């Protein structure tokens, strides 16, 4: 009786076929998944880009908050300066009022003399200032403008006219003492004034630069 061979074959044809099938399956799966690997890199770059944008927005928000705090501090400082300026300006002569029975009158007798306004600001970047007007009986005169917190003053010609209860004060362009911010130029102002219920005259001011303010006039 013949004995079967006892030789052990590790790499038989069946084993090689199994290895080849496994390798083919791995290659096929890699080919199928390869586009997703590329998309993953794109996704990573997109996320990094979005993260950079978020950090940029955070910095901008922080900067805007800082600017807002600075603007509020500047506004509070300006209000404090205005209060101090009002406290330093005497108004012993009384506020300007429209005489009784003057609905159709054009008389300017009540305006003869010198008058000083409340402190006001020509624009947010300017410090508070005061205008002083002096008129003769014909409504012609001059303006002297000065700031209460710095050495800055301007002089110009001025006129006052009246049409019943409506009063208009105008001045001319002029030069001021040296000031780098304003370049030594005074832009003409215009005040449109009218009495309130108690007869006190309130004036709405406007400059050639487009700024507006509201003041009363006090006898000097």
SVG drawing of the C-alpha trace seen along z (x, -y; Angstrom):
<svg xmlns="http://www.w3.org/2000/svg" viewBox="-50 -153 58 155">
<polyline fill="none" stroke="black" stroke-width="0.4" points="0.0,0.0 1.4,-3.4 1.6,-6.2 0.4,-9.7 3.1,-12.4 3.7,-14.3 5.2,-17.4 3.6,-20.7 3.0,-23.4 2.5,-26.9 2.1,-28.8 -0.2,-26.6 -2.2,-27.8 -5.3,-28.3 -3.4,-30.5 -2.0,-32.6 -5.4,-33.0 -6.8,-34.1 -4.0,-36.7 -4.5,-38.0 -8.3,-38.4 -7.6,-40.3 -5.1,-42.6 -7.6,-43.3 -10.3,-44.0 -8.1,-46.5 -7.1,-48.2 -10.7,-48.5 -11.8,-49.9 -8.9,-52.4 -9.9,-53.6 -13.5,-54.0 -12.6,-56.0 -9.8,-58.1 -12.0,-61.1 -13.2,-61.2 -9.7,-61.5 -9.3,-64.6 -12.5,-66.0 -11.4,-65.6 -8.3,-67.8 -10.5,-70.4 -12.8,-70.3 -9.9,-70.7 -8.6,-73.7 -12.2,-75.2 -12.5,-74.8 -9.1,-76.4 -10.2,-79.3 -13.4,-79.7 -11.5,-79.6 -9.3,-82.4 -12.4,-84.5 -13.9,-83.9 -10.7,-85.2 -10.7,-88.2 -14.3,-89.0 -13.5,-88.7 -10.7,-91.2 -12.9,-93.6 -15.7,-93.3 -13.1,-94.0 -11.8,-97.0 -15.3,-98.3 -16.1,-97.9 -13.0,-99.8 -13.9,-102.7 -17.4,-102.8 -16.0,-103.1 -13.7,-105.8 -16.5,-107.7 -18.7,-107.5 -15.8,-108.8 -15.2,-111.6 -19.0,-112.5 -19.0,-112.5 -15.9,-114.7 -17.5,-117.1 -20.7,-117.3 -18.5,-118.0 -16.6,-120.7 -19.9,-122.3 -21.2,-122.3 -18.0,-123.9 -18.2,-126.5 -21.8,-127.4 -20.8,-127.8 -18.0,-130.2 -20.2,-132.5 -22.2,-135.1 -25.7,-135.9 -26.5,-138.8 -28.2,-140.8 -31.1,-138.4 -32.2,-136.4 -33.4,-138.0 -37.2,-138.2 -39.5,-139.5 -41.4,-142.7 -45.1,-142.4 -47.3,-143.4 -44.6,-142.7 -46.3,-140.2 -46.0,-142.5 -43.2,-144.8 -39.8,-145.2 -38.3,-147.3 -34.9,-146.2 -34.7,-148.6 -34.8,-145.6 -31.8,-144.1 -29.5,-147.1 -26.4,-146.4 -24.3,-143.2 -25.6,-139.7 -23.8,-136.4 -25.0,-132.9 -25.1,-129.7 -22.0,-127.5 -22.3,-125.4 -20.3,-123.1 -20.0,-123.8 -19.4,-120.0 -18.5,-117.0 -14.8,-117.5 -14.9,-121.1 -14.7,-122.2 -17.5,-124.3 -17.5,-128.0 -19.6,-131.2 -20.7,-133.8 -21.0,-137.4 -23.0,-139.9 -23.1,-143.6 -25.8,-145.6 -26.7,-149.2 -30.2,-150.5 -30.2,-149.6 -29.3,-146.0 -25.7,-146.2 -22.8,-145.2 -20.2,-142.5 -19.5,-139.0 -16.8,-137.9 -16.6,-134.1 -14.3,-132.4 -13.8,-129.0 -13.8,-128.7 -11.2,-126.0 -8.5,-127.2 -7.0,-130.3 -9.1,-130.5 -11.2,-133.5 -12.8,-134.9 -14.2,-138.3 -16.7,-139.0 -19.4,-141.5 -22.9,-140.6 -26.5,-141.8 -29.9,-141.2 -33.2,-141.5 -36.8,-141.0 -40.0,-140.2 -42.7,-140.1 -41.8,-137.2 -39.1,-135.8 -35.5,-137.1 -32.5,-136.3 -28.9,-136.8 -26.2,-136.5 -22.4,-137.0 -19.8,-136.9 -16.8,-134.6 -13.7,-135.8 -10.2,-134.8 -9.5,-133.7 -6.3,-133.5 -4.0,-130.6 -5.5,-127.1 -4.3,-124.1 -7.6,-122.2 -9.7,-125.1 -6.8,-126.6 -7.7,-130.0 -11.0,-130.2 -14.4,-131.2 -17.4,-129.9 -20.4,-132.2 -23.2,-131.3 -26.9,-131.9 -29.3,-132.0 -33.1,-131.6 -34.8,-132.7 -38.4,-132.7 -39.9,-133.1 -41.4,-130.3 -44.6,-130.5 -43.0,-132.6 -41.5,-135.0 -37.9,-133.8 -36.1,-133.8 -34.5,-130.5 -32.2,-130.4 -31.5,-127.5 -27.9,-127.9 -26.5,-126.6 -23.0,-127.0 -21.8,-126.8 -20.4,-123.3 -23.8,-122.0 -23.6,-121.8 -26.6,-122.9 -27.1,-123.9 -29.7,-125.6 -29.0,-128.5 -30.5,-131.5 -29.0,-135.1 -28.1,-136.9 -27.6,-140.6 -24.0,-141.7"/>
</svg>
